[in-house]
């Protein structure tokens, strides 16, 4: 196990993190997901050593990094950190930024290799302010990779990226990290993004990790209604959650009878707000329809179990 | 968690505020006979003169400072850029020098009265009174208000003038209802500086025989040899400064005075006709009386006396001023950088208060700090002699004592420039460096230091200029036979050799111009 957090607690004016446990395996890509103020950035800062937990312990490669007696300084943890605003040193050119944390400067091919890896050959002499946002991000990741860290932490790396470019940058970044075979922990507030990039997602709510699982499990089998609705439209029959792709609509036949309340036109589809009758009880559902059912008053639905 | 960085800050703060603590402690004792006598006789005069002077200077600088800032911010006219720059220049002339210049010009046998007699007016106007001091001090101190308020006007104007115009308000209404209220912190803040400087002023009040606190402290201490009463008056001066600071603090209240930084282009109004000439006249007055006339006076008499004065002794004095000021500025900037960096990397509540506590010296009149430093040094020397470590005075009367007093007095300038510059550097850069394997110290040298180079130079220049001009502490604490440009000008003026002061005054302005030009060349701090 490369990283292990046990019973981490942290409070400022109020408790921010409560008994947080987390285990990460070598080479995994993990997302810490939650809305703003949930404590996710604090957790990342505690792993990096920028902030100190009130109690608990932290291990890297089975070695204690932080506990009651010990608190290893950030510079001695061998953890790379990619900042939200990239934090490139504005007074240094790209080459000097890349070599900033490198102890053995004799390796002349290193800068070239790094720039090749991030697809920015020939950028050695440029200054951070001459780079676009995406380029700055790639340099900041190359700078971290240059020091060969055990773990890379990334704080909302896509938050300042243009929505149109986001998918491409997301893909590039993921490729880079996979290629380097590093363990990576992302912090994000975007569930879609977390599902797209992670092996496992730690969903954090009010300072507690309430579910830590694969994207598929957390999506189809959320442990609470809060988790369920954070990951997209969730319909419930009692405690059972049904996602959009588990619901099939039909005019003539199906498991349950549904009544249309109202329909919203969304371009590619209609969003239907319906009332489903199960065992003589009514459940409100939201479903998508591409077959013109929005004109009907009544139809049927069938449900998949996954 | 107290680490090495914080411990260093704590110890430094303790040493720097020790003199002030000693003064307060000394004053809070039983009353001496002299003090009772002073209270019965002149004490009320000290209080009234100080109050009249402080309030009047504040009022006049308010009018001059806000007026000049308003005209140069909101109106477009030829040579506007020239006025923006030159309006700050009177700042370079020490108050006491300006006092000597006008005392000379209005002397019975001199320029002004010679001219009056030549046109048949025999009347004598004595200028050695409190009204002249008010005008002269205002001429020197209004640039504080002008510079700070102008910066605030510029900022709120570009953020809010266009939105307000689009809502249909008139320019006059916008100024009085939006821009002026938004600049309240800048106005009150700069007036607080003006008032503190006024309470602290020594040279001019003494020459014009105005009984404010600072000359009172000196008279009691050296004239009546009563240090207890002197510290008592010093504490009264402190209390007055504290009242000013409390008013400044609470004036802000709950309202948020921050505006967004914008680069919106805002059209200035063009001035034409009589309003243009009126503006020229109004803007020229402080420059002519606050800078040009004193400069001409200095030039003329420097030329006349240069042959007599310009010798090795003069160069020695010039060197003393230069060396003491550079050394003070260098030490302050290095130490302030350490303190500022410490509270950046360990942002504990204690560390944040430290920069406030360590800045106390700037709010104290120089005379008060001088007393505190003397008391501290006497105690250390006494202890050293009693314990047979030295046989004679080890620190008393040395250059070290003077240097220490300068550091106590001007540390706030260093802290302020360092803090405001550190604030603008993202903490993420520090964290990035550390997560890339560098220690706190190495990060400071490799990241913060190069990024703050210009701001540190700026702080150095500000401390340097303040130290060159410093008079009361230097007079009390300098080693035997040690002269700076300021003390020499003071001694000559008090020996009624006003014209001979011109070269020393010019020296002060010339060596202030060296760091000043550094600031102006590196405007982007």
Interface residues (C-beta under 8 A of the other chain):
Chain A: X48 X49 X50 X73 X74 X75 X76 X77 X78 X79 X80 X81 X83 X84 X85 X87 X89 X90 X91 X100 X101 X103 X143 X144 X147
Chain B: X426 X428 X429 X431 X432 X433 X434 X435 X436 X437 X438 X439 X446 X447 X450 X451
